[in-house]
Amino acid sequence: MIITQNTQIPTEYVPYALTVYTRYVPPTDTRGSKIMAYEKDGRGKKMTFDYDYAASDRHQTAAIEYLRKRIMEKDEQWRLIAHSDNPSGTGYAYLFLLSGTTTGEE
């Protein structure tokens, strides 16, 4: 599916996709740097800032770990299908699709 400004996106795709946003949380006097991984509804978790990875990899790792914790008790598998800069300009946005569903182009 090619999306233009006037494209009507079918709502049946919405329940099967999840966007996880990330942002950098600077250190304080008592705590080190963190990366906040969160959903648009406000649910989220701060993850330890891992200096072993490049900046974008730190954010992707945080997004994946957040998703793992969120679905820990469910029998679901998600796959990362896209990522972009966070619309707020403070991190990244990662789009996950529930395995077994399609984007309409497969």
C-alpha positions in Angstrom: 0.0 0.0 0.0 1.4 3.4 -1.0 0.2 6.1 1.4 -0.4 9.6 0.2 -2.0 12.6 1.9 -5.5 11.4 0.9 -5.1 7.7 1.6 -7.7 6.1 3.8 -5.9 3.6 6.0 -8.0 0.6 6.9 -8.7 0.5 10.6 -8.4 -3.3 10.7 -4.6 -3.0 10.7 -4.5 -0.9 13.9 -4.9 -3.6 16.6 -2.0 -5.5 15.2 0.6 -2.8 15.2 2.3 -1.1 18.1 4.5 2.0 18.2 7.1 2.3 20.9 8.7 5.7 21.3 12.0 6.4 23.0 13.7 9.4 24.5 17.0 10.1 26.3 16.7 10.9 30.0 19.8 12.8 31.1 21.6 11.9 34.4 20.9 13.5 37.7 23.2 14.0 40.7 22.1 10.5 42.0 21.1 8.5 38.9 22.8 7.7 35.6 21.5 8.3 32.1 18.4 6.3 31.0 16.3 5.8 27.9 12.6 6.0 28.4 10.6 3.6 26.2 6.9 4.3 26.1 3.6 4.1 24.2 1.4 7.0 23.2 -1.0 6.2 26.1 1.8 7.0 28.6 2.7 3.4 29.6 6.4 3.1 29.7 9.6 2.1 31.4 13.0 3.7 31.9 15.9 1.5 30.8 19.5 1.7 31.9 21.7 3.5 29.4 24.0 0.9 27.9 27.3 2.5 26.8 28.2 -0.7 24.8 25.9 0.4 22.0 25.8 3.3 19.5 23.1 5.9 20.3 20.4 4.5 17.9 21.1 0.9 19.0 20.6 1.9 22.6 17.2 3.3 21.7 16.2 0.2 19.7 17.4 -2.1 22.4 15.3 -0.2 24.9 12.2 -0.4 22.7 12.6 -4.1 22.2 13.1 -4.7 25.9 10.1 -2.7 26.8 8.0 -4.7 24.3 9.3 -8.0 25.8 8.3 -6.9 29.3 4.9 -5.7 28.0 4.0 -9.1 26.4 5.9 -11.3 28.8 2.8 -13.2 29.9 1.1 -13.3 26.5 1.8 -15.9 23.7 2.5 -13.2 21.1 5.4 -12.6 18.8 6.1 -9.2 17.4 8.5 -8.1 14.7 10.1 -4.7 14.1 9.1 -3.5 10.7 10.2 0.2 10.7 11.7 3.0 12.8 12.0 6.7 12.5 12.9 9.8 14.4 10.4 10.5 17.2 8.0 13.2 16.1 9.0 15.2 19.2 12.6 15.2 18.0 13.9 13.7 21.3 14.4 10.1 20.3 13.0 7.4 18.0 9.8 5.7 17.1 9.7 1.9 16.5 6.8 0.2 14.7 6.2 -3.4 15.6 3.7 -5.7 13.8 2.1 -8.8 15.4 3.6 -11.8 13.7 1.1 -13.6 11.4 -0.4 -10.3 10.2 0.4 -8.4 7.1 1.1 -4.8 6.2 -0.9 -5.2 3.0 2.2 -5.3 0.8 3.2 -8.9 1.5 
